[in-house]
Amino acid sequence: RTSSSGGSRSTGRTTMAFALRTGPSLARKASAQAARMMSTCDVALVGCGVPGRGMGWYHAKQIIDGDIPSAKLTDVVEPWFLGAGASGPGGKEFAEFKAAVEPTGVRFHESIAAMPKAEGKKMAMICTRTADMPKYFSEIIDNGCSHIFLEKPGAPTVGELEEMSAKAKASNVGVFMGFNKNVTKYVVKGLEALKKVEGQPGKSFTLVHHNAYKVDELGECFERNAEGLL
């Protein structure tokens, strides 16, 4: 559609040509997005931990907040806070998290055995204490999950990791490993670059992390998770 002015006619043709060029591209993007939304994968979290501090809780938050459109949190298995640790430190925070999330359809279980068997594609994220990981890994495979995201370091020993790997292969379960890269070349290079411009206005080098621990709490964290330092 154009107005009576010549300039508008030209603009109208240009706009139409632009629309014809971009239309299919936008349609493809919309189609791809719709396909991703239709192919969401159910996710079970094993080991939530204390809300605001636990790695499991942070993974759950990412899914609940929609940061991972292809994932849908369906189950949370939390043996400690739904069992002996319910009245201990962190129990109140977990209860509040459960009360807020449960109405959205997320199911909470005290054990993997209490969780309904997986039907079709389902991923389990194992974010428990290292010593408990081999046990939960085996139980999750028996539960029927098709994929596992295993938080670092996965097991206390290499031997146990090898046994876990063998069971996963025999069960045709895909396993992905989480890890932290704390010592990296780009950090060193960034600090070196900062030294060259130190004191100059507008020059800065910033590192961002999502760890909830304060400096004076790191000793306890490292002591409790010593095997992760290997």
PAZAPA-4460 file (N, C-alpha, C; in steps of 0.05 Angstrom, whole numbers, plus 32768, in hexadecimal, padded with zeros to 4 digits):
% residues 230
    n_x    n_y    n_z   ca_x   ca_y   ca_z    c_x    c_y    c_z   seq   type   mol
   8011   7FE8   8000   8000   8000   8000   8012   8019   8000     1      R     A
   800A   802D   7FEF   8019   8045   7FEE   8007   805D   7FEF     2      T     A
   8012   8074   7FF6   8002   808D   7FF6   8005   8099   7FDA     3      S     A
   7FFB   80B1   7FD7   7FFB   80BE   7FBC   8016   80CB   7FB6     4      S     A
   8028   80CD   7FCA   8042   80DA   7FC5   8055   80C6   7FB9     5      S     A
   8067   80D0   7FA7   807A   80BF   7F9A   808D   80B3   7FAE     6      G     A
   8095   80C3   7FC2   80A8   80B8   7FD6   809D   80A0   7FE5     7      G     A
   8083   80A2   7FEA   8077   808C   7FF9   8076   8073   7FE8     8      S     A
   8071   8077   7FCD   8071   805F   7FBC   808C   8051   7FBD     9      R     A
   80A1   8061   7FBB   80BC   8055   7FBC   80C0   8046   7FD6    10      S     A
   80B8   8053   7FEC   80BB   8046   8007   80AB   802D   8008    11      T     A
   8093   802E   7FFC   8082   8016   7FFD   808F   7FFF   7FEE    12      G     A
   809B   8003   7FD7   80A8   7FEE   7FC8   80C0   7FE3   7FD8    13      R     A
   80CF   7FF6   7FE3   80E6   7FED   7FF3   80DE   7FDC   800A    14      T     A
   80C9   7FE4   8018   80BF   7FD5   802F   80B6   7FBA   8027    15      T     A
   80A8   7FB8   8010   809D   7F9F   8007   80B4   7F8C   8000    16      M     A
   80C9   7F97   7FF2   80DF   7F86   7FEB   80EE   7F7C   8004    17      A     A
   80F1   7F8E   8018   80FE   7F86   8030   80EE   7F70   803E    18      F     A
   80D3   7F73   803E   80C3   7F5F   804B   80C5   7F44   803D    19      A     A
   80C6   7F45   8023   80C9   7F2C   8014   80E3   7F1E   8019    20      L     A
   80F8   7F2E   801D   8113   7F22   8022   8114   7F17   803E    21      R     A
   8109   7F25   8052   810C   7F1C   806E   80F6   7F09   8076    22      T     A
   80E0   7F08   8069   80C9   7EF8   8071   80D1   7EDB   8075    23      G     A
   80DC   7ECD   8061   80E2   7EB1   8064   80F6   7EAC   807A    24      P     A
   8109   7EBE   807E   811D   7EBB   8093   8110   7EBC   80AF    25      S     A
   80FE   7ECF   80B2   80EF   7ED2   80CC   80DD   7EB9   80D0    26      L     A
   80D1   7EAF   80BA   80C0   7E98   80BC   80D0   7E80   80C5    27      A     A
   80E8   7E7D   80B9   80F9   7E66   80C1   8101   7E68   80DE    28      R     A
   8108   7E80   80E7   810F   7E83   8104   80F8   7E7C   8116    29      K     A
   80E0   7E85   810E   80C8   7E80   811E   80C3   7E62   811F    30      A     A
   80C6   7E55   8108   80C2   7E38   8106   80D6   7E29   8117    31      S     A
   80EF   7E32   8116   8104   7E25   8126   80FE   7E27   8144    32      A     A
   80F5   7E40   814C   80EF   7E44   8168   80D8   7E33   8171    33      Q     A
   80C3   7E31   815F   80AC   7E20   8166   80B4   7E03   8169    34      A     A
   80C7   7DFA   8157   80D0   7DDF   8159   80DF   7DD9   8173    35      A     A
   80EF   7DED   817C   80FD   7DEA   8195   80EA   7DE8   81AC    36      R     A
   80D5   7DF9   81AB   80C2   7DF9   81C1   80B3   7DDE   81C2    37      M     A
   80AE   7DD3   81AA   809F   7DB9   81A9   80B1   7DA2   81B2    38      M     A
   80CB   7DA5   81B0   80DD   7D8F   81B6   80EA   7D92   81D1    39      S     A
   80DB   7D9C   81E5   80E5   7D9F   8200   80EB   7D84   820C    40      T     A
   80FF   7D84   821D   8107   7D6B   822B   8100   7D6D   8249    41      C     A
   80F3   7D59   8253   80EE   7D58   8270   8108   7D55   827F    42      D     A
   810A   7D63   8296   8123   7D62   82A5   811C   7D5C   82C3    43      V     A
   812C   7D4A   82CE   812A   7D43   82EA   8143   7D4D   82F8    44      A     A
   8141   7D5B   830E   8158   7D65   831D   815C   7D53   8335    45      L     A
   8173   7D48   8338   8179   7D37   834F   818E   7D46   8360    46      V     A
   8185   7D50   8377   8196   7D5F   8389   8193   7D7D   8384    47      G     A
   8180   7D89   8391   817B   7DA6   838D   818E   7DB6   839E    48      C     A
   8192   7DAE   83B7   81A3   7DBE   83C9   8194   7DD6   83D4    49      G     A
   81A2   7DE7   83E2   8196   7DFF   83EE   8190   7E14   83D8    50      V     A
   8177   7E1D   83D6   8170   7E32   83C3   8182   7E4B   83C7    51      P     A
   818C   7E55   83B1   819E   7E6C   83B3   81BB   7E65   83B6    52      G     A
   81C1   7E4B   83BA   81DD   7E42   83BD   81E3   7E29   83AE    53      R     A
   81D1   7E16   83AD   81D6   7DFD   83A1   81D8   7DFE   8382    54      G     A
   81EA   7DEE   8377   81ED   7DED   835A   81D4   7DE2   834D    55      M     A
   81C8   7DCE   835A   81B0   7DC2   834F   8199   7DD7   834E    56      G     A
   8197   7DE6   8364   8182   7DFB   8364   8186   7E0F   834E    57      W     A
   81A0   7E16   8348   81A5   7E2A   8333   819D   7E1F   8318    58      Y     A
   81A2   7E05   8313   819A   7DF9   82FA   817B   7DF9   82F8    59      H     A
   816E   7DF3   830E   8150   7DF3   830E   8146   7E10   8308    60      A     A
   8153   7E23   8314   814B   7E3F   8310   814D   7E47   82F2    61      K     A
   8163   7E3F   82E6   8167   7E45   82CA   8150   7E3A   82B8    62      Q     A
   8147   7E22   82BE   8131   7E16   82AF   8117   7E24   82B5    63      I     A
   8112   7E28   82CF   80F9   7E35   82D7   80F6   7E51   82CC    64      I     A
   810D   7E5F   82CB   810C   7E7B   82C1   810B   7E7C   82A2    65      D     A
   810C   7E65   8295   8109   7E65   8278   8123   7E6A   8269    66      G     A
   813A   7E68   8277   8154   7E6C   826A   815B   7E55   8257    67      D     A
   814E   7E3F   825B   8153   7E27   8249   8138   7E1F   823E    68      I     A
   8130   7E2B   8227   8115   7E26   821C   810F   7E09   8215    69      P     A
   8124   7DF9   820F   811F   7DDD   8208   811D   7DCA   8220    70      S     A
   811F   7DD5   8238   811D   7DC4   8250   8104   7DCB   8260    71      A     A
   80F9   7DB6   826C   80E2   7DB9   827E   80E7   7DA9   8297    72      K     A
   80E9   7DB7   82AE   80EE   7DAA   82C7   80D4   7D9C   82D1    73      L     A
   80D6   7D82   82D3   80BE   7D72   82DB   80C0   7D66   82F7    74      T     A
   80DA   7D61   8300   80DD   7D53   8319   80F6   7D5E   8328    75      D     A
   80F4   7D5F   8342   810B   7D65   8354   810D   7D4F   8368    76      V     A
   8124   7D42   8369   8129   7D2D   837D   813C   7D39   8391    77      V     A
   8134   7D3B   83AA   8144   7D48   83BF   8143   7D37   83D9    78      E     A
   8154   7D22   83DB   8153   7D10   83F2   8158   7D1D   840D    79      P     A
   8169   7D31   840D   8170   7D3D   8427   815B   7D50   8432    80      W     A
   8153   7D64   8423   813F   7D77   842D   8123   7D6D   842D    81      F     A
   811E   7D56   8420   8104   7D49   8422   8105   7D32   8435    82      L     A
   811C   7D30   8443   8120   7D1A   8456   812B   7D24   8470    83      G     A
   8143   7D1A   8478   814E   7D20   8492   8156   7D3E   8495    84      A     A
   815B   7D4C   847F   8165   7D67   8481   814F   7D7C   847F    85      G     A
   8136   7D74   8480   811F   7D86   847D   811F   7D9C   8492    86      A     A
   8126   7D95   84AB   8125   7DA9   84C1   8140   7DB5   84C7    87      S     A
   8154   7DAE   84B7   816F   7DB8   84BC   8175   7DD2   84AC    88      G     A
   818E   7DDB   84AB   8195   7DF3   849C   818F   7DF0   847F    89      P     A
   8181   7E03   8473   8179   7E03   8457   815E   7DF6   8453    90      G     A
   8154   7DE8   8467   813A   7DDB   8463   8123   7DEE   845E    91      G     A
   8123   7E04   846D   810E   7E18   846A   810E   7E24   844D    92      K     A
   8126   7E2A   8444   8129   7E36   8429   8120   7E23   8414    93      E     A
   8126   7E09   8417   811E   7DF5   8403   80FF   7DF2   8404    94      F     A
   80F4   7DF2   841C   80D6   7DEF   841E   80C9   7E06   8410    95      A     A
   80D4   7E1F   8412   80C8   7E36   8405   80CB   7E33   83E6    96      E     A
   80E2   7E29   83DD   80E6   7E25   83C1   80D2   7E10   83B6    97      F     A
   80CE   7DFB   83C5   80BC   7DE6   83BD   809F   7DF1   83BB    98      K     A
   8097   7E01   83CF   807C   7E0C   83D0   8077   7E1F   83B8    99      A     A
   808C   7E2C   83AF   8089   7E3F   8399   8089   7E31   837E   100      A     A
   8098   7E1B   837C   809B   7E0E   8362   8087   7DF8   835D   101      V     A
   807F   7DEA   8372   806D   7DD3   836F   8053   7DD9   8360   102      E     A
   8046   7DF0   8366   802D   7DF7   8357   8030   7DF9   8339   103      P     A
   8049   7DFC   832F   804D   7DFE   8312   804E   7DE3   8305   104      T     A
   804C   7DCD   8315   804C   7DB2   8309   8065   7DA2   830E   105      G     A
   8079   7DAE   831B   8091   7D9F   8321   808C   7D8C   8338   106      V     A
   8093   7D73   8335   808F   7D5F   834A   80A8   7D5B   835B   107      R     A
   80A5   7D59   8375   80BB   7D56   8388   80BB   7D3A   8394   108      F     A
   80D2   7D2E   8395   80D5   7D12   839F   80EC   7D10   83B3   109      H     A
   80E9   7CFE   83C7   80FE   7CFA   83DA   8113   7CE7   83CF   110      E     A
   810C   7CD7   83BB   811F   7CC4   83B0   8119   7CC1   8392   111      S     A
   812D   7CB6   8384   8129   7CB0   8367   8115   7C9A   8364   112      I     A
   8114   7C87   8376   8101   7C71   8375   80E4   7C7B   8376   113      A     A
   80E0   7C92   8384   80C5   7C9D   8386   80BD   7CAD   836E   114      A     A
   80CF   7CB2   835C   80C9   7CC1   8343   80BE   7CAF   832E   115      M     A
   80A9   7CB6   8320   809E   7CA5   830A   80B3   7CA0   82F5   116      P     A
   80B3   7C87   82EA   80C6   7C80   82D6   80C4   7C91   82BE   117      K     A
   80DB   7C97   82B1   80DB   7CA9   829A   80CE   7C9B   8282   118      A     A
   80BF   7CAA   8273   80B3   7CA0   825A   80BD   7CB2   8243   119      E     A
   80CD   7CA7   8232   80D8   7CB7   821C   80F0   7CC7   8224   120      G     A
   80F4   7CDD   8217   810C   7CEE   821C   810B   7CFC   8236   121      K     A
   811F   7CF8   8247   8120   7D06   8261   813D   7D08   826A   122      K     A
   8145   7D1F   8274   8160   7D23   827E   815F   7D26   829C   123      M     A
   8173   7D1B   82A9   8176   7D1E   82C6   8190   7D2E   82CB   124      A     A
   818E   7D42   82DC   81A6   7D51   82E5   81AD   7D48   8301   125      M     A
   81C4   7D3D   8304   81CD   7D33   831E   81E0   7D47   832B   126      I     A
   81D7   7D54   8340   81E6   7D6A   834D   81E9   7D65   836B   127      C     A
   81ED   7D4C   8372   81EF   7D44   838E   820C   7D46   8399   128      T     A
   8210   7D3D   83B1   822B   7D3A   83BC   823A   7D26   83AA   129      R     A
   8254   7D2A   83A7   8264   7D18   8396   8261   7CFB   839E   130      T     A
   8262   7CF6   83B9   8261   7CDA   83C2   8248   7CCC   83BB   131      A     A
   8232   7CDB   83B7   8218   7CCF   83B1   8213   7CCC   8393   132      D     A
   8224   7CD8   8382   821E   7CD9   8366   821D   7CBE   8358   133      M     A
   8230   7CAB   835D   822E   7C91   8350   8214   7C83   8355   134      P     A
   820A   7C84   836E   81F1   7C76   8376   81DA   7C83   8366   135      K     A
   81D8   7C9D   8367   81C2   7CAA   8359   81C3   7CA7   833B   136      Y     A
   81DC   7CA6   8330   81E0   7CA2   8314   81D4   7C88   830B   137      F     A
   81DA   7C73   831A   81CF   7C58   8314   81B1   7C57   8316   138      S     A
   81A6   7C64   832B   8189   7C64   832F   817B   7C73   8319   139      E     A
   8187   7C89   8310   817A   7C99   82FB   8179   7C89   82E1   140      I     A
   818E   7C7A   82DB   818D   7C69   82C3   8177   7C54   82C5   141      I     A
   8175   7C48   82DD   8160   7C34   82E2   8144   7C41   82E0   142      D     A
   8143   7C5B   82E5   8129   7C69   82E4   8120   7C6E   82C7   143      N     A
   8133   7C6B   82B4   812B   7C6D   8298   8132   7C88   828B   144      G     A
   8141   7C99   8298   8149   7CB2   828C   815B   7CAD   8274   145      C     A
   8157   7CBC   825F   8167   7CB8   8246   8181   7CC6   8246   146      S     A
   8183   7CDC   8256   819C   7CEC   8257   81A2   7CF4   8273   147      H     A
   81BB   7CF9   8279   81C4   7D02   8294   81D7   7D19   8291   148      I     A
   81D2   7D2E   82A1   81E6   7D43   82A4   81F2   7D3F   82C0   149      F     A
   820C   7D38   82C1   8219   7D31   82DA   822B   7D48   82E2   150      L     A
   8226   7D53   82FA   8236   7D69   8303   8252   7D5F   830B   151      E     A
   8265   7D71   830B   8280   7D6B   8313   8282   7D62   8330   152      K     A
   8295   7D51   8338   82A7   7D42   8327   829B   7D27   831F   153      P     A
   8282   7D21   8326   8274   7D09   831D   8276   7CF1   832F   154      G     A
   828D   7CED   833C   8291   7CD6   834E   82AB   7CDB   835E   155      A     A
   82AE   7CCE   8375   82C6   7CD1   8385   82DF   7CC5   8378   156      P     A
   82DC   7CB1   8367   82F3   7CA4   835B   82F0   7C9F   833D   157      T     A
   8306   7C9C   832F   8306   7C97   8313   82F8   7C7B   830D   158      V     A
   82FE   7C68   831F   82F2   7C4E   831B   82D4   7C4F   831B   159      G     A
   82C8   7C5E   832D   82AB   7C61   832D   82A1   7C6E   8314   160      E     A
   82AF   7C83   830A   82A7   7C90   82F1   82A7   7C7C   82DA   161      L     A
   82BB   7C6A   82DA   82BD   7C56   82C4   82A5   7C43   82C6   162      E     A
   829D   7C3B   82DE   8286   7C29   82E1   826D   7C38   82D8   163      E     A
   826A   7C51   82DF   8253   7C61   82D7   8251   7C63   82B9   164      M     A
   8268   7C68   82AD   8269   7C6B   8290   8261   7C51   8282   165      S     A
   826A   7C3B   828D   8263   7C21   8281   8245   7C1B   8283   166      A     A
   8239   7C22   8299   821C   7C1E   829C   820C   7C30   828A   167      K     A
   8215   7C49   8287   8207   7C5B   8275   8208   7C51   8258   168      A     A
   8220   7C48   8250   8223   7C3E   8234   8211   7C25   8230   169      K     A
   8211   7C13   8243   8200   7BFB   8241   81E3   7C01   8240   170      A     A
   81DB   7C17   824C   81BF   7C1F   824D   81B8   7C34   8237   171      S     A
   81CB   7C3B   8227   81C7   7C4E   8211   81BE   7C69   821C   172      N     A
   81CA   7C72   8232   81C3   7C8B   823F   81DA   7C9F   8239   173      V     A
   81D3   7CB6   822E   81E7   7CCB   8229   81ED   7CDA   8242   174      G     A
   8207   7CDE   8247   8210   7CEC   825F   8221   7D04   8258   175      V     A
   821A   7D1B   8265   8229   7D33   8261   8234   7D3C   827C   176      F     A
   824C   7D47   827C   825A   7D4D   8295   825D   7D6C   8299   177      M     A
   8256   7D75   82B1   825A   7D91   82B7   8275   7D95   82C3   178      G     A
   8281   7DAC   82BF   829B   7DB2   82CA   82A0   7DD0   82CD   179      F     A
   82B3   7DD7   82DE   82BB   7DF3   82E1   82D6   7DF7   82D5   180      N     A
   82DA   7E0C   82C7   82F4   7E13   82BC   82FE   7E2C   82CB   181      K     A
   830B   7E27   82E1   8312   7E3D   82F3   832D   7E4A   82EB   182      N     A
   833E   7E3C   82DD   8358   7E46   82D6   8359   7E47   82B7   183      V     A
   8358   7E5F   82AC   8356   7E62   828F   8369   7E77   8284   184      T     A
   8372   7E73   826C   8385   7E86   825F   8378   7EA2   825C   185      K     A
   835E   7EA2   8255   8353   7EBC   8250   8351   7ECE   8269   186      Y     A
   8350   7EC1   8280   8350   7ED1   8299   836C   7EDE   829C   187      V     A
   8381   7ECE   8299   839C   7ED8   829B   83A1   7EEE   8287   188      V     A
   8399   7EE9   826E   839D   7EFE   8259   838D   7F17   825F   189      K     A
   8376   7F14   826B   8366   7F2B   8272   8373   7F3C   8288   190      G     A
   837E   7F2E   829B   838D   7F3C   82B1   83A6   7F4A   82A6   191      L     A
   83B4   7F3D   8294   83CB   7F49   8287   83C4   7F62   8278   192      E     A
   83AE   7F61   8269   83A4   7F78   825A   839C   7F8F   826C   193      A     A
   8391   7F88   8284   8389   7F9C   8297   83A1   7FAB   82A2   194      L     A
   83B6   7F9D   82A7   83CE   7FAA   82B2   83D9   7FBF   829F   195      K     A
   83D6   7FBB   8285   83E1   7FCD   8272   83D1   7FE8   8271   196      K     A
   83B8   7FE7   827A   83A8   7FFF   8279   839E   8007   8295   197      V     A
   83AA   7FFB   82A9   83A2   8001   82C5   83A4   801F   82CB   198      E     A
   838E   8029   82D7   838E   8045   82DE   8381   8057   82C9   199      G     A
   837F   804D   82B1   8373   805D   829B   8355   805D   829F   200      Q     A
   8348   8074   829B   832B   8076   829E   831C   8065   8289   201      P     A
   8307   8057   8292   82F7   8047   8280   8302   802C   827A   202      G     A
   8318   8024   8286   8324   800A   8281   8320   7FF8   829A   203      K     A
   8315   7FE1   8295   830F   7FCE   82AB   830E   7FB2   82A2   204      S     A
   8311   7F9F   82B4   8310   7F83   82AE   82FE   7F76   82C4   205      F     A
   82E9   7F6A   82BC   82D5   7F60   82D0   82D1   7F42   82CD   206      T     A
   82D1   7F34   82E3   82CA   7F17   82E3   82B0   7F14   82F2   207      L     A
   829D   7F05   82E6   8283   7F01   82F2   827F   7EE4   82F9   208      V     A
   8275   7EDE   8311   8270   7EC2   8318   8255   7EC1   8327   209      H     A
   824B   7EA8   8329   8231   7EA4   8336   8234   7E94   8350   210      H     A
   824C   7E92   835A   8250   7E83   8373   8244   7E93   838A   211      N     A
   8236   7E84   839C   8229   7E92   83B3   823C   7E94   83CB   212      A     A
   8254   7E88   83C9   8266   7E88   83E1   8275   7EA2   83E4   213      Y     A
   8278   7EAB   83FD   8288   7EC2   8403   82A5   7EB8   8407   214      K     A
   82B8   7ECB   8406   82D4   7EC4   8408   82DA   7EB4   8422   215      V     A
   82CE   7EBC   8438   82D4   7EAF   8452   82C6   7E94   8454   216      D     A
   82B5   7E8C   8440   82A8   7E72   8441   82B5   7E5E   842E   217      E     A
   82C8   7E67   841E   82D4   7E55   840A   82E3   7E3E   8417   218      L     A
   82EF   7E42   842E   82FE   7E2C   843B   82EC   7E14   8441   219      G     A
   82D4   7E1A   844C   82C1   7E05   8452   82B7   7DF7   8438   220      E     A
   82B3   7E07   8423   82AA   7DFC   840A   82BE   7DE9   83FE   221      C     A
   82D8   7DF1   83FE   82ED   7DE0   83F3   82F1   7DC7   8404   222      F     A
   82EF   7DCA   841E   82F2   7DB3   842F   82DC   7D9E   842B   223      E     A
   82C4   7DA8   8428   82AD   7D97   8424   82AC   7D8A   8409   224      R     A
   82B8   7D97   83F5   82B8   7D8D   83DA   82D4   7D88   83CF   225      N     A
   82E5   7D7D   83E1   8302   7D7A   83DA   8307   7D6A   83C1   226      A     A
   82F6   7D55   83BC   82FB   7D44   83A5   82F7   7D54   838B   227      E     A
   82E8   7D69   838C   82E4   7D7A   8374   82FD   7D89   836B   228      G     A
   8310   7D8C   837E   8329   7D9A   8378   833C   7D8A   8367   229      L     A
   8337   7D6F   8365   8348   7D5E   8356   8346   7D64   8338   230      L     A
***
